[in-house]
């Protein structure tokens, strides 16, 4: 499925941006990411309540031009929460980052931890 391929690419893009940020900031991930899973907020959202605001990655387009958005959220906003990307993120107890795409259609799961 083309949308699942896009989701997988988006997950890797977000994860790579987070790790590049950490590389530039003494191995520290963005402070907002904690050991609880929340949806990632879209770029320039009016509110990110209940979501992770990763604008530190898109500020000045340093790591990302804009936060990727799940293809179903782009075509039909009812699939995602308001201002949500459809992608979820958390930090594991071991300090690793996990990103998932729960709107997967064909595959069983798209979850990447690094």
C-alpha positions in Angstrom: 0.0 0.0 0.0 1.4 3.4 -1.0 0.1 5.1 2.2 1.8 2.5 4.4 5.1 3.1 2.5 4.6 6.9 3.1 4.0 6.2 6.8 7.1 4.1 7.1 9.1 6.9 5.4 7.5 9.5 7.7 8.4 7.5 10.8 12.0 7.2 9.8 12.1 10.9 8.8 10.9 12.0 12.3 13.2 9.6 14.0 16.2 10.8 12.0 15.4 14.4 12.8 15.2 13.6 16.5 18.5 11.9 16.5 20.1 14.7 14.5 18.8 17.1 17.1 20.3 15.0 19.8 23.6 14.8 17.9 23.7 18.6 17.9 22.6 19.0 21.5 25.0 16.8 23.6 23.0 13.6 23.0 19.8 15.1 24.5 16.5 14.4 22.9 13.9 17.2 22.8 12.8 17.7 26.4 9.1 17.3 25.7 9.5 13.6 24.8 8.8 11.5 28.0 8.1 7.9 28.9 4.4 8.2 27.9 3.1 7.9 24.4 1.4 10.9 22.9 0.5 12.0 19.4 2.9 14.4 17.7 1.5 17.9 17.0 1.4 19.4 13.5 3.7 22.3 12.6 2.4 25.7 13.6 -0.6 24.4 15.5 -2.8 26.8 17.4 -2.7 24.3 20.4 -0.7 21.2 21.1 -2.6 20.3 24.4 -2.3 16.5 25.1 0.3 16.1 22.3 4.1 16.4 21.9 5.1 19.7 20.4 8.2 19.0 18.4 8.5 22.5 16.9 12.1 22.5 18.1 12.7 20.3 15.0 10.9 22.6 12.6 12.0 25.9 14.0 14.0 27.6 11.3 13.6 24.4 9.3 16.8 23.1 10.9 15.8 19.4 11.1 12.4 19.3 9.3 10.6 21.8 7.0 7.3 20.6 8.5 6.2 17.7 10.7 5.1 14.8 8.4 1.3 14.0 8.6 -0.2 10.6 8.1 -1.7 10.4 4.6 -5.2 9.6 6.0 -5.1 12.7 8.2 -4.3 14.8 5.1 -7.2 13.5 3.1 -9.8 13.1 5.9 -9.2 15.0 9.2 -11.6 12.7 11.1 -8.8 10.1 11.3 -6.7 12.3 13.5 -7.2 14.5 16.5 -7.3 18.2 15.9 -3.7 19.5 15.3 -2.4 15.9 15.4 -0.2 14.2 12.8 -1.4 10.7 13.3 2.1 9.7 14.5 2.8 8.8 18.1 6.1 9.0 20.0 7.5 8.1 23.4 10.8 7.5 25.1 11.4 4.0 26.5 12.7 3.3 30.0 16.1 2.7 28.4 16.1 6.2 26.8 15.4 5.1 23.3 12.8 6.8 21.1 9.8 4.8 19.7 7.6 6.2 16.9 4.4 4.5 15.7 1.9 4.9 12.9 -1.3 3.4 14.2 -3.4 4.2 11.1 -1.5 1.5 9.2 -3.7 -0.2 6.6 -2.0 -3.3 5.1 0.9 -4.1 7.4 0.4 -5.4 10.9 2.3 -2.6 12.5 4.6 0.4 11.9 6.6 1.0 15.0 10.3 1.9 15.0 12.6 2.1 18.1 16.1 3.5 17.9 
